[in-house]
């Protein structure tokens, strides 16, 4: 799980943040909270996530391609988010 957390902190930036319409988490869990958590877990010098780069490379919400499968997995860490 530590490897996934490092990727979230440095590459993807998949932070669970509050949604103004469907608030499933507290307002305190904003991007500042998650960034501090990453610094506490790893180091203060941890690089910022490259989420813009990944969105551009892979299409963000407009993914195109073949042989891409989306399924619900019972071990998905986001399942109960």
N, CA, C and O atoms as a Maestro MAE file, in Angstrom:
{
 s_m_m2io_version
 :::
 2.0.0
}

f_m_ct {
 s_m_title
 :::
 protein
 m_atom[324] {
  # First column is atom index #
  i_m_mmod_type
  r_m_x_coord
  r_m_y_coord
  r_m_z_coord
  i_m_residue_number
  s_m_chain_name
  s_m_pdb_residue_name
  s_m_pdb_atom_name
  i_m_atomic_number
  :::
  1 25 0.825 -1.199 0.000 1 A "UNK " " N  " 7
  2 3 0.000 0.000 0.000 1 A "UNK " " CA " 6
  3 2 0.866 1.258 0.000 1 A "UNK " " C  " 6
  4 15 0.457 2.294 -0.523 1 A "UNK " " O  " 8
  5 25 2.056 1.170 0.583 2 A "UNK " " N  " 7
  6 3 2.930 2.341 0.635 2 A "UNK " " CA " 6
  7 2 3.330 2.796 -0.764 2 A "UNK " " C  " 6
  8 15 3.435 3.995 -1.026 2 A "UNK " " O  " 8
  9 25 3.554 1.838 -1.663 3 A "UNK " " N  " 7
  10 3 3.937 2.200 -3.034 3 A "UNK " " CA " 6
  11 2 2.802 2.965 -3.718 3 A "UNK " " C  " 6
  12 15 3.041 3.952 -4.413 3 A "UNK " " O  " 8
  13 25 1.563 2.501 -3.516 4 A "UNK " " N  " 7
  14 3 0.411 3.189 -4.109 4 A "UNK " " CA " 6
  15 2 0.294 4.599 -3.534 4 A "UNK " " C  " 6
  16 15 0.042 5.550 -4.273 4 A "UNK " " O  " 8
  17 25 0.473 4.736 -2.238 5 A "UNK " " N  " 7
  18 3 0.390 6.051 -1.600 5 A "UNK " " CA " 6
  19 2 1.458 6.981 -2.170 5 A "UNK " " C  " 6
  20 15 1.190 8.161 -2.399 5 A "UNK " " O  " 8
  21 25 2.659 6.466 -2.400 6 A "UNK " " N  " 7
  22 3 3.720 7.290 -2.982 6 A "UNK " " CA " 6
  23 2 3.334 7.740 -4.393 6 A "UNK " " C  " 6
  24 15 3.562 8.892 -4.761 6 A "UNK " " O  " 8
  25 25 2.751 6.836 -5.178 7 A "UNK " " N  " 7
  26 3 2.321 7.225 -6.524 7 A "UNK " " CA " 6
  27 2 1.226 8.277 -6.472 7 A "UNK " " C  " 6
  28 15 1.227 9.214 -7.271 7 A "UNK " " O  " 8
  29 25 0.302 8.133 -5.549 8 A "UNK " " N  " 7
  30 3 -0.759 9.137 -5.397 8 A "UNK " " CA " 6
  31 2 -0.147 10.488 -5.052 8 A "UNK " " C  " 6
  32 15 -0.550 11.515 -5.600 8 A "UNK " " O  " 8
  33 25 0.823 10.487 -4.147 9 A "UNK " " N  " 7
  34 3 1.442 11.736 -3.693 9 A "UNK " " CA " 6
  35 2 2.316 12.390 -4.766 9 A "UNK " " C  " 6
  36 15 2.384 13.617 -4.830 9 A "UNK " " O  " 8
  37 25 2.984 11.601 -5.605 10 A "UNK " " N  " 7
  38 3 3.971 12.172 -6.528 10 A "UNK " " CA " 6
  39 2 3.565 12.149 -7.994 10 A "UNK " " C  " 6
  40 15 4.136 12.886 -8.798 10 A "UNK " " O  " 8
  41 25 2.587 11.319 -8.362 11 A "UNK " " N  " 7
  42 3 2.234 11.202 -9.770 11 A "UNK " " CA " 6
  43 2 0.779 11.551 -10.050 11 A "UNK " " C  " 6
  44 15 0.493 12.437 -10.855 11 A "UNK " " O  " 8
  45 25 -0.134 10.861 -9.392 12 A "UNK " " N  " 7
  46 3 -1.541 10.961 -9.771 12 A "UNK " " CA " 6
  47 2 -2.317 12.070 -9.071 12 A "UNK " " C  " 6
  48 15 -3.143 12.733 -9.699 12 A "UNK " " O  " 8
  49 25 -2.065 12.283 -7.782 13 A "UNK " " N  " 7
  50 3 -2.829 13.278 -7.030 13 A "UNK " " CA " 6
  51 2 -4.285 12.889 -6.848 13 A "UNK " " C  " 6
  52 15 -5.152 13.763 -6.826 13 A "UNK " " O  " 8
  53 25 -4.579 11.590 -6.717 14 A "UNK " " N  " 7
  54 3 -5.951 11.120 -6.516 14 A "UNK " " CA " 6
  55 2 -6.396 11.365 -5.091 14 A "UNK " " C  " 6
  56 15 -6.677 10.414 -4.361 14 A "UNK " " O  " 8
  57 25 -6.464 12.602 -4.684 15 A "UNK " " N  " 7
  58 3 -6.873 12.921 -3.319 15 A "UNK " " CA " 6
  59 2 -8.396 12.877 -3.216 15 A "UNK " " C  " 6
  60 15 -9.099 13.344 -4.113 15 A "UNK " " O  " 8
  61 25 -8.901 12.314 -2.121 16 A "UNK " " N  " 7
  62 3 -10.342 12.306 -1.881 16 A "UNK " " CA " 6
  63 2 -10.682 13.638 -1.223 16 A "UNK " " C  " 6
  64 15 -10.386 13.853 -0.048 16 A "UNK " " O  " 8
  65 25 -11.299 14.521 -1.981 17 A "UNK " " N  " 7
  66 3 -11.627 15.860 -1.482 17 A "UNK " " CA " 6
  67 2 -13.143 16.030 -1.410 17 A "UNK " " C  " 6
  68 15 -13.873 15.318 -2.099 17 A "UNK " " O  " 8
  69 25 -13.630 16.968 -0.581 18 A "UNK " " N  " 7
  70 3 -15.071 17.158 -0.446 18 A "UNK " " CA " 6
  71 2 -15.713 17.634 -1.750 18 A "UNK " " C  " 6
  72 15 -15.100 18.346 -2.546 18 A "UNK " " O  " 8
  73 25 -16.931 17.229 -1.935 19 A "UNK " " N  " 7
  74 3 -17.737 17.617 -3.087 19 A "UNK " " CA " 6
  75 2 -18.895 18.451 -2.565 19 A "UNK " " C  " 6
  76 15 -19.572 18.036 -1.624 19 A "UNK " " O  " 8
  77 25 -19.136 19.609 -3.147 20 A "UNK " " N  " 7
  78 3 -20.173 20.505 -2.633 20 A "UNK " " CA " 6
  79 2 -21.580 19.933 -2.815 20 A "UNK " " C  " 6
  80 15 -22.498 20.334 -2.099 20 A "UNK " " O  " 8
  81 25 -21.767 19.015 -3.745 21 A "UNK " " N  " 7
  82 3 -23.095 18.437 -3.976 21 A "UNK " " CA " 6
  83 2 -23.297 17.165 -3.157 21 A "UNK " " C  " 6
  84 15 -24.304 17.020 -2.463 21 A "UNK " " O  " 8
  85 25 -22.336 16.247 -3.240 22 A "UNK " " N  " 7
  86 3 -22.429 14.968 -2.531 22 A "UNK " " CA " 6
  87 2 -21.283 14.868 -1.534 22 A "UNK " " C  " 6
  88 15 -20.318 14.140 -1.767 22 A "UNK " " O  " 8
  89 25 -21.382 15.577 -0.449 23 A "UNK " " N  " 7
  90 3 -20.306 15.619 0.533 23 A "UNK " " CA " 6
  91 2 -20.141 14.308 1.293 23 A "UNK " " C  " 6
  92 15 -20.893 14.038 2.230 23 A "UNK " " O  " 8
  93 25 -19.166 13.489 0.898 24 A "UNK " " N  " 7
  94 3 -18.936 12.213 1.567 24 A "UNK " " CA " 6
  95 2 -17.796 12.288 2.568 24 A "UNK " " C  " 6
  96 15 -17.652 11.390 3.398 24 A "UNK " " O  " 8
  97 25 -16.992 13.323 2.513 25 A "UNK " " N  " 7
  98 3 -15.894 13.495 3.462 25 A "UNK " " CA " 6
  99 2 -15.964 14.909 4.026 25 A "UNK " " C  " 6
  100 15 -16.598 15.792 3.448 25 A "UNK " " O  " 8
  101 25 -15.307 15.108 5.159 26 A "UNK " " N  " 7
  102 3 -15.308 16.413 5.815 26 A "UNK " " CA " 6
  103 2 -14.590 17.463 4.958 26 A "UNK " " C  " 6
  104 15 -13.708 17.128 4.168 26 A "UNK " " O  " 8
  105 25 -14.968 18.709 5.118 27 A "UNK " " N  " 7
  106 3 -14.326 19.814 4.396 27 A "UNK " " CA " 6
  107 2 -12.852 19.958 4.763 27 A "UNK " " C  " 6
  108 15 -12.086 20.572 4.021 27 A "UNK " " O  " 8
  109 25 -12.454 19.398 5.900 28 A "UNK " " N  " 7
  110 3 -11.052 19.476 6.320 28 A "UNK " " CA " 6
  111 2 -10.131 18.622 5.453 28 A "UNK " " C  " 6
  112 15 -8.919 18.839 5.439 28 A "UNK " " O  " 8
  113 25 -10.693 17.652 4.729 29 A "UNK " " N  " 7
  114 3 -9.876 16.774 3.891 29 A "UNK " " CA " 6
  115 2 -9.727 17.378 2.490 29 A "UNK " " C  " 6
  116 15 -10.127 16.777 1.493 29 A "UNK " " O  " 8
  117 25 -9.155 18.555 2.439 30 A "UNK " " N  " 7
  118 3 -8.938 19.241 1.167 30 A "UNK " " CA " 6
  119 2 -7.537 18.914 0.639 30 A "UNK " " C  " 6
  120 15 -6.816 18.124 1.249 30 A "UNK " " O  " 8
  121 25 -7.160 19.503 -0.464 31 A "UNK " " N  " 7
  122 3 -5.852 19.195 -1.066 31 A "UNK " " CA " 6
  123 2 -4.695 19.585 -0.148 31 A "UNK " " C  " 6
  124 15 -3.642 18.948 -0.191 31 A "UNK " " O  " 8
  125 25 -4.865 20.615 0.682 32 A "UNK " " N  " 7
  126 3 -3.821 20.994 1.641 32 A "UNK " " CA " 6
  127 2 -3.607 19.889 2.671 32 A "UNK " " C  " 6
  128 15 -2.470 19.571 3.022 32 A "UNK " " O  " 8
  129 25 -4.697 19.309 3.149 33 A "UNK " " N  " 7
  130 3 -4.622 18.205 4.096 33 A "UNK " " CA " 6
  131 2 -3.830 17.034 3.504 33 A "UNK " " C  " 6
  132 15 -2.934 16.491 4.151 33 A "UNK " " O  " 8
  133 25 -4.174 16.651 2.264 34 A "UNK " " N  " 7
  134 3 -3.514 15.510 1.632 34 A "UNK " " CA " 6
  135 2 -2.047 15.792 1.348 34 A "UNK " " C  " 6
  136 15 -1.207 14.902 1.475 34 A "UNK " " O  " 8
  137 25 -1.739 17.006 0.971 35 A "UNK " " N  " 7
  138 3 -0.336 17.347 0.699 35 A "UNK " " CA " 6
  139 2 0.492 17.226 1.984 35 A "UNK " " C  " 6
  140 15 1.604 16.700 1.968 35 A "UNK " " O  " 8
  141 25 -0.062 17.716 3.090 36 A "UNK " " N  " 7
  142 3 0.637 17.595 4.380 36 A "UNK " " CA " 6
  143 2 0.790 16.127 4.764 36 A "UNK " " C  " 6
  144 15 1.827 15.732 5.297 36 A "UNK " " O  " 8
  145 25 -0.216 15.333 4.503 37 A "UNK " " N  " 7
  146 3 -0.133 13.897 4.802 37 A "UNK " " CA " 6
  147 2 1.007 13.256 4.013 37 A "UNK " " C  " 6
  148 15 1.769 12.461 4.563 37 A "UNK " " O  " 8
  149 25 1.129 13.594 2.738 38 A "UNK " " N  " 7
  150 3 2.218 13.067 1.910 38 A "UNK " " CA " 6
  151 2 3.574 13.486 2.480 38 A "UNK " " C  " 6
  152 15 4.499 12.676 2.548 38 A "UNK " " O  " 8
  153 25 3.688 14.738 2.885 39 A "UNK " " N  " 7
  154 3 4.942 15.213 3.468 39 A "UNK " " CA " 6
  155 2 5.252 14.495 4.776 39 A "UNK " " C  " 6
  156 15 6.407 14.165 5.046 39 A "UNK " " O  " 8
  157 25 4.226 14.252 5.589 40 A "UNK " " N  " 7
  158 3 4.425 13.545 6.857 40 A "UNK " " CA " 6
  159 2 4.824 12.090 6.640 40 A "UNK " " C  " 6
  160 15 5.643 11.553 7.386 40 A "UNK " " O  " 8
  161 25 4.255 11.456 5.632 41 A "UNK " " N  " 7
  162 3 4.555 10.050 5.366 41 A "UNK " " CA " 6
  163 2 5.925 9.844 4.739 41 A "UNK " " C  " 6
  164 15 6.598 8.853 5.024 41 A "UNK " " O  " 8
  165 25 6.337 10.769 3.891 42 A "UNK " " N  " 7
  166 3 7.572 10.570 3.135 42 A "UNK " " CA " 6
  167 2 8.639 11.608 3.493 42 A "UNK " " C  " 6
  168 15 9.538 11.316 4.281 42 A "UNK " " O  " 8
  169 25 8.554 12.781 2.942 43 A "UNK " " N  " 7
  170 3 9.532 13.829 3.231 43 A "UNK " " CA " 6
  171 2 8.943 15.176 2.844 43 A "UNK " " C  " 6
  172 15 8.038 15.246 2.012 43 A "UNK " " O  " 8
  173 25 9.449 16.233 3.438 44 A "UNK " " N  " 7
  174 3 8.979 17.582 3.097 44 A "UNK " " CA " 6
  175 2 9.319 17.947 1.654 44 A "UNK " " C  " 6
  176 15 8.676 18.810 1.057 44 A "UNK " " O  " 8
  177 25 10.336 17.281 1.096 45 A "UNK " " N  " 7
  178 3 10.790 17.583 -0.271 45 A "UNK " " CA " 6
  179 2 10.118 16.722 -1.332 45 A "UNK " " C  " 6
  180 15 10.579 16.682 -2.473 45 A "UNK " " O  " 8
  181 25 9.047 16.040 -0.980 46 A "UNK " " N  " 7
  182 3 8.366 15.177 -1.946 46 A "UNK " " CA " 6
  183 2 7.819 16.035 -3.095 46 A "UNK " " C  " 6
  184 15 7.231 17.087 -2.846 46 A "UNK " " O  " 8
  185 25 8.005 15.602 -4.344 47 A "UNK " " N  " 7
  186 3 7.529 16.422 -5.460 47 A "UNK " " CA " 6
  187 2 6.001 16.488 -5.534 47 A "UNK " " C  " 6
  188 15 5.305 15.589 -5.060 47 A "UNK " " O  " 8
  189 25 5.505 17.543 -6.122 48 A "UNK " " N  " 7
  190 3 4.063 17.699 -6.343 48 A "UNK " " CA " 6
  191 2 3.593 16.638 -7.343 48 A "UNK " " C  " 6
  192 15 4.370 16.213 -8.198 48 A "UNK " " O  " 8
  193 25 2.329 16.205 -7.245 49 A "UNK " " N  " 7
  194 3 1.825 15.246 -8.225 49 A "UNK " " CA " 6
  195 2 1.800 15.849 -9.626 49 A "UNK " " C  " 6
  196 15 1.603 17.053 -9.795 49 A "UNK " " O  " 8
  197 25 2.002 14.990 -10.630 50 A "UNK " " N  " 7
  198 3 2.013 15.429 -12.030 50 A "UNK " " CA " 6
  199 2 0.675 15.119 -12.696 50 A "UNK " " C  " 6
  200 15 0.645 14.630 -13.825 50 A "UNK " " O  " 8
  201 25 -0.422 15.397 -12.013 51 A "UNK " " N  " 7
  202 3 -1.736 15.016 -12.518 51 A "UNK " " CA " 6
  203 2 -2.076 15.703 -13.844 51 A "UNK " " C  " 6
  204 15 -2.723 15.097 -14.698 51 A "UNK " " O  " 8
  205 25 -1.655 16.947 -14.027 52 A "UNK " " N  " 7
  206 3 -1.917 17.629 -15.308 52 A "UNK " " CA " 6
  207 2 -1.233 16.898 -16.456 52 A "UNK " " C  " 6
  208 15 -1.815 16.732 -17.529 52 A "UNK " " O  " 8
  209 25 -0.001 16.462 -16.230 53 A "UNK " " N  " 7
  210 3 0.740 15.732 -17.253 53 A "UNK " " CA " 6
  211 2 0.033 14.428 -17.602 53 A "UNK " " C  " 6
  212 15 -0.115 14.096 -18.778 53 A "UNK " " O  " 8
  213 25 -0.406 13.686 -16.581 54 A "UNK " " N  " 7
  214 3 -1.113 12.420 -16.816 54 A "UNK " " CA " 6
  215 2 -2.443 12.640 -17.523 54 A "UNK " " C  " 6
  216 15 -2.805 11.874 -18.415 54 A "UNK " " O  " 8
  217 25 -3.171 13.678 -17.132 55 A "UNK " " N  " 7
  218 3 -4.442 13.982 -17.802 55 A "UNK " " CA " 6
  219 2 -4.220 14.295 -19.269 55 A "UNK " " C  " 6
  220 15 -4.985 13.848 -20.124 55 A "UNK " " O  " 8
  221 25 -3.189 15.052 -19.563 56 A "UNK " " N  " 7
  222 3 -2.889 15.377 -20.963 56 A "UNK " " CA " 6
  223 2 -2.460 14.130 -21.740 56 A "UNK " " C  " 6
  224 15 -2.922 13.905 -22.859 56 A "UNK " " O  " 8
  225 25 -1.594 13.336 -21.158 57 A "UNK " " N  " 7
  226 3 -1.070 12.148 -21.835 57 A "UNK " " CA " 6
  227 2 -2.163 11.118 -22.112 57 A "UNK " " C  " 6
  228 15 -2.209 10.536 -23.196 57 A "UNK " " O  " 8
  229 25 -3.046 10.892 -21.130 58 A "UNK " " N  " 7
  230 3 -4.030 9.811 -21.251 58 A "UNK " " CA " 6
  231 2 -5.452 10.289 -21.526 58 A "UNK " " C  " 6
  232 15 -6.362 9.464 -21.603 58 A "UNK " " O  " 8
  233 25 -5.672 11.591 -21.674 59 A "UNK " " N  " 7
  234 3 -6.982 12.087 -22.071 59 A "UNK " " CA " 6
  235 2 -7.904 12.514 -20.947 59 A "UNK " " C  " 6
  236 15 -9.048 12.886 -21.203 59 A "UNK " " O  " 8
  237 25 -7.439 12.470 -19.711 60 A "UNK " " N  " 7
  238 3 -8.282 12.906 -18.590 60 A "UNK " " CA " 6
  239 2 -9.587 12.130 -18.548 60 A "UNK " " C  " 6
  240 15 -9.574 10.901 -18.479 60 A "UNK " " O  " 8
  241 25 -10.718 12.835 -18.591 61 A "UNK " " N  " 7
  242 3 -12.025 12.178 -18.581 61 A "UNK " " CA " 6
  243 2 -12.448 11.709 -19.970 61 A "UNK " " C  " 6
  244 15 -13.492 11.073 -20.111 61 A "UNK " " O  " 8
  245 25 -11.660 12.009 -20.990 62 A "UNK " " N  " 7
  246 3 -11.975 11.622 -22.363 62 A "UNK " " CA " 6
  247 2 -10.976 10.586 -22.872 62 A "UNK " " C  " 6
  248 15 -10.328 10.789 -23.899 62 A "UNK " " O  " 8
  249 25 -10.860 9.490 -22.156 63 A "UNK " " N  " 7
  250 3 -9.902 8.439 -22.506 63 A "UNK " " CA " 6
  251 2 -10.304 7.800 -23.829 63 A "UNK " " C  " 6
  252 15 -11.466 7.452 -24.042 63 A "UNK " " O  " 8
  253 25 -9.332 7.656 -24.703 64 A "UNK " " N  " 7
  254 3 -9.564 6.925 -25.954 64 A "UNK " " CA " 6
  255 2 -8.535 5.816 -26.043 64 A "UNK " " C  " 6
  256 15 -7.429 5.940 -25.519 64 A "UNK " " O  " 8
  257 25 -8.894 4.758 -26.692 65 A "UNK " " N  " 7
  258 3 -7.965 3.646 -26.846 65 A "UNK " " CA " 6
  259 2 -8.709 2.334 -26.968 65 A "UNK " " C  " 6
  260 15 -9.939 2.294 -26.937 65 A "UNK " " O  " 8
  261 25 -7.958 1.277 -27.104 66 A "UNK " " N  " 7
  262 3 -8.552 -0.047 -27.181 66 A "UNK " " CA " 6
  263 2 -7.949 -0.918 -26.080 66 A "UNK " " C  " 6
  264 15 -6.915 -0.587 -25.499 66 A "UNK " " O  " 8
  265 25 -8.606 -2.015 -25.814 67 A "UNK " " N  " 7
  266 3 -8.166 -2.945 -24.766 67 A "UNK " " CA " 6
  267 2 -8.081 -2.281 -23.393 67 A "UNK " " C  " 6
  268 15 -7.175 -2.575 -22.614 67 A "UNK " " O  " 8
  269 25 -9.019 -1.390 -23.101 68 A "UNK " " N  " 7
  270 3 -9.116 -0.747 -21.797 68 A "UNK " " CA " 6
  271 2 -10.359 -1.312 -21.119 68 A "UNK " " C  " 6
  272 15 -11.455 -1.269 -21.679 68 A "UNK " " O  " 8
  273 25 -10.185 -1.834 -19.929 69 A "UNK " " N  " 7
  274 3 -11.293 -2.445 -19.205 69 A "UNK " " CA " 6
  275 2 -11.502 -1.743 -17.877 69 A "UNK " " C  " 6
  276 15 -10.554 -1.519 -17.125 69 A "UNK " " O  " 8
  277 25 -12.740 -1.401 -17.598 70 A "UNK " " N  " 7
  278 3 -13.107 -0.811 -16.318 70 A "UNK " " CA " 6
  279 2 -14.025 -1.800 -15.605 70 A "UNK " " C  " 6
  280 15 -15.027 -2.234 -16.173 70 A "UNK " " O  " 8
  281 25 -13.700 -2.150 -14.400 71 A "UNK " " N  " 7
  282 3 -14.534 -3.080 -13.646 71 A "UNK " " CA " 6
  283 2 -14.471 -2.727 -12.169 71 A "UNK " " C  " 6
  284 15 -13.573 -2.009 -11.729 71 A "UNK " " O  " 8
  285 25 -15.421 -3.233 -11.417 72 A "UNK " " N  " 7
  286 3 -15.462 -2.997 -9.989 72 A "UNK " " CA " 6
  287 2 -14.779 -4.166 -9.296 72 A "UNK " " C  " 6
  288 15 -15.183 -5.318 -9.459 72 A "UNK " " O  " 8
  289 25 -13.770 -3.871 -8.543 73 A "UNK " " N  " 7
  290 3 -13.017 -4.910 -7.845 73 A "UNK " " CA " 6
  291 2 -13.313 -4.855 -6.350 73 A "UNK " " C  " 6
  292 15 -13.453 -3.778 -5.770 73 A "UNK " " O  " 8
  293 25 -13.405 -6.010 -5.750 74 A "UNK " " N  " 7
  294 3 -13.726 -6.047 -4.317 74 A "UNK " " CA " 6
  295 2 -12.583 -5.507 -3.466 74 A "UNK " " C  " 6
  296 15 -12.805 -5.128 -2.316 74 A "UNK " " O  " 8
  297 25 -11.370 -5.464 -4.002 75 A "UNK " " N  " 7
  298 3 -10.223 -4.964 -3.241 75 A "UNK " " CA " 6
  299 2 -9.875 -3.515 -3.584 75 A "UNK " " C  " 6
  300 15 -8.817 -3.028 -3.185 75 A "UNK " " O  " 8
  301 25 -10.736 -2.829 -4.305 76 A "UNK " " N  " 7
  302 3 -10.506 -1.453 -4.700 76 A "UNK " " CA " 6
  303 2 -10.456 -0.565 -3.455 76 A "UNK " " C  " 6
  304 15 -11.435 -0.523 -2.710 76 A "UNK " " O  " 8
  305 25 -9.330 0.161 -3.198 77 A "UNK " " N  " 7
  306 3 -9.261 1.000 -1.996 77 A "UNK " " CA " 6
  307 2 -10.248 2.159 -1.997 77 A "UNK " " C  " 6
  308 15 -10.502 2.738 -0.940 77 A "UNK " " O  " 8
  309 25 -10.812 2.514 -3.140 78 A "UNK " " N  " 7
  310 3 -11.769 3.614 -3.240 78 A "UNK " " CA " 6
  311 2 -13.218 3.125 -3.092 78 A "UNK " " C  " 6
  312 15 -14.146 3.933 -3.130 78 A "UNK " " O  " 8
  313 25 -13.412 1.846 -2.928 79 A "UNK " " N  " 7
  314 3 -14.734 1.252 -2.931 79 A "UNK " " CA " 6
  315 2 -15.695 1.930 -1.947 79 A "UNK " " C  " 6
  316 15 -16.847 2.192 -2.292 79 A "UNK " " O  " 8
  317 25 -15.239 2.209 -0.752 80 A "UNK " " N  " 7
  318 3 -16.113 2.773 0.269 80 A "UNK " " CA " 6
  319 2 -15.930 4.285 0.438 80 A "UNK " " C  " 6
  320 15 -16.405 4.862 1.417 80 A "UNK " " O  " 8
  321 25 -15.252 4.918 -0.499 81 A "UNK " " N  " 7
  322 3 -15.018 6.372 -0.408 81 A "UNK " " CA " 6
  323 2 -16.304 7.139 -0.616 81 A "UNK " " C  " 6
  324 15 -16.303 8.369 -0.574 81 A "UNK " " O  " 8
  :::
 }
 m_bond[323] {
  # First column is bond index #
  i_m_from
  i_m_to
  i_m_order
  :::
  1 1 2 1
  2 2 3 1
  3 3 4 2
  4 3 5 1
  5 5 6 1
  6 6 7 1
  7 7 8 2
  8 7 9 1
  9 9 10 1
  10 10 11 1
  11 11 12 2
  12 11 13 1
  13 13 14 1
  14 14 15 1
  15 15 16 2
  16 15 17 1
  17 17 18 1
  18 18 19 1
  19 19 20 2
  20 19 21 1
  21 21 22 1
  22 22 23 1
  23 23 24 2
  24 23 25 1
  25 25 26 1
  26 26 27 1
  27 27 28 2
  28 27 29 1
  29 29 30 1
  30 30 31 1
  31 31 32 2
  32 31 33 1
  33 33 34 1
  34 34 35 1
  35 35 36 2
  36 35 37 1
  37 37 38 1
  38 38 39 1
  39 39 40 2
  40 39 41 1
  41 41 42 1
  42 42 43 1
  43 43 44 2
  44 43 45 1
  45 45 46 1
  46 46 47 1
  47 47 48 2
  48 47 49 1
  49 49 50 1
  50 50 51 1
  51 51 52 2
  52 51 53 1
  53 53 54 1
  54 54 55 1
  55 55 56 2
  56 55 57 1
  57 57 58 1
  58 58 59 1
  59 59 60 2
  60 59 61 1
  61 61 62 1
  62 62 63 1
  63 63 64 2
  64 63 65 1
  65 65 66 1
  66 66 67 1
  67 67 68 2
  68 67 69 1
  69 69 70 1
  70 70 71 1
  71 71 72 2
  72 71 73 1
  73 73 74 1
  74 74 75 1
  75 75 76 2
  76 75 77 1
  77 77 78 1
  78 78 79 1
  79 79 80 2
  80 79 81 1
  81 81 82 1
  82 82 83 1
  83 83 84 2
  84 83 85 1
  85 85 86 1
  86 86 87 1
  87 87 88 2
  88 87 89 1
  89 89 90 1
  90 90 91 1
  91 91 92 2
  92 91 93 1
  93 93 94 1
  94 94 95 1
  95 95 96 2
  96 95 97 1
  97 97 98 1
  98 98 99 1
  99 99 100 2
  100 99 101 1
  101 101 102 1
  102 102 103 1
  103 103 104 2
  104 103 105 1
  105 105 106 1
  106 106 107 1
  107 107 108 2
  108 107 109 1
  109 109 110 1
  110 110 111 1
  111 111 112 2
  112 111 113 1
  113 113 114 1
  114 114 115 1
  115 115 116 2
  116 115 117 1
  117 117 118 1
  118 118 119 1
  119 119 120 2
  120 119 121 1
  121 121 122 1
  122 122 123 1
  123 123 124 2
  124 123 125 1
  125 125 126 1
  126 126 127 1
  127 127 128 2
  128 127 129 1
  129 129 130 1
  130 130 131 1
  131 131 132 2
  132 131 133 1
  133 133 134 1
  134 134 135 1
  135 135 136 2
  136 135 137 1
  137 137 138 1
  138 138 139 1
  139 139 140 2
  140 139 141 1
  141 141 142 1
  142 142 143 1
  143 143 144 2
  144 143 145 1
  145 145 146 1
  146 146 147 1
  147 147 148 2
  148 147 149 1
  149 149 150 1
  150 150 151 1
  151 151 152 2
  152 151 153 1
  153 153 154 1
  154 154 155 1
  155 155 156 2
  156 155 157 1
  157 157 158 1
  158 158 159 1
  159 159 160 2
  160 159 161 1
  161 161 162 1
  162 162 163 1
  163 163 164 2
  164 163 165 1
  165 165 166 1
  166 166 167 1
  167 167 168 2
  168 167 169 1
  169 169 170 1
  170 170 171 1
  171 171 172 2
  172 171 173 1
  173 173 174 1
  174 174 175 1
  175 175 176 2
  176 175 177 1
  177 177 178 1
  178 178 179 1
  179 179 180 2
  180 179 181 1
  181 181 182 1
  182 182 183 1
  183 183 184 2
  184 183 185 1
  185 185 186 1
  186 186 187 1
  187 187 188 2
  188 187 189 1
  189 189 190 1
  190 190 191 1
  191 191 192 2
  192 191 193 1
  193 193 194 1
  194 194 195 1
  195 195 196 2
  196 195 197 1
  197 197 198 1
  198 198 199 1
  199 199 200 2
  200 199 201 1
  201 201 202 1
  202 202 203 1
  203 203 204 2
  204 203 205 1
  205 205 206 1
  206 206 207 1
  207 207 208 2
  208 207 209 1
  209 209 210 1
  210 210 211 1
  211 211 212 2
  212 211 213 1
  213 213 214 1
  214 214 215 1
  215 215 216 2
  216 215 217 1
  217 217 218 1
  218 218 219 1
  219 219 220 2
  220 219 221 1
  221 221 222 1
  222 222 223 1
  223 223 224 2
  224 223 225 1
  225 225 226 1
  226 226 227 1
  227 227 228 2
  228 227 229 1
  229 229 230 1
  230 230 231 1
  231 231 232 2
  232 231 233 1
  233 233 234 1
  234 234 235 1
  235 235 236 2
  236 235 237 1
  237 237 238 1
  238 238 239 1
  239 239 240 2
  240 239 241 1
  241 241 242 1
  242 242 243 1
  243 243 244 2
  244 243 245 1
  245 245 246 1
  246 246 247 1
  247 247 248 2
  248 247 249 1
  249 249 250 1
  250 250 251 1
  251 251 252 2
  252 251 253 1
  253 253 254 1
  254 254 255 1
  255 255 256 2
  256 255 257 1
  257 257 258 1
  258 258 259 1
  259 259 260 2
  260 259 261 1
  261 261 262 1
  262 262 263 1
  263 263 264 2
  264 263 265 1
  265 265 266 1
  266 266 267 1
  267 267 268 2
  268 267 269 1
  269 269 270 1
  270 270 271 1
  271 271 272 2
  272 271 273 1
  273 273 274 1
  274 274 275 1
  275 275 276 2
  276 275 277 1
  277 277 278 1
  278 278 279 1
  279 279 280 2
  280 279 281 1
  281 281 282 1
  282 282 283 1
  283 283 284 2
  284 283 285 1
  285 285 286 1
  286 286 287 1
  287 287 288 2
  288 287 289 1
  289 289 290 1
  290 290 291 1
  291 291 292 2
  292 291 293 1
  293 293 294 1
  294 294 295 1
  295 295 296 2
  296 295 297 1
  297 297 298 1
  298 298 299 1
  299 299 300 2
  300 299 301 1
  301 301 302 1
  302 302 303 1
  303 303 304 2
  304 303 305 1
  305 305 306 1
  306 306 307 1
  307 307 308 2
  308 307 309 1
  309 309 310 1
  310 310 311 1
  311 311 312 2
  312 311 313 1
  313 313 314 1
  314 314 315 1
  315 315 316 2
  316 315 317 1
  317 317 318 1
  318 318 319 1
  319 319 320 2
  320 319 321 1
  321 321 322 1
  322 322 323 1
  323 323 324 2
  :::
 }
}
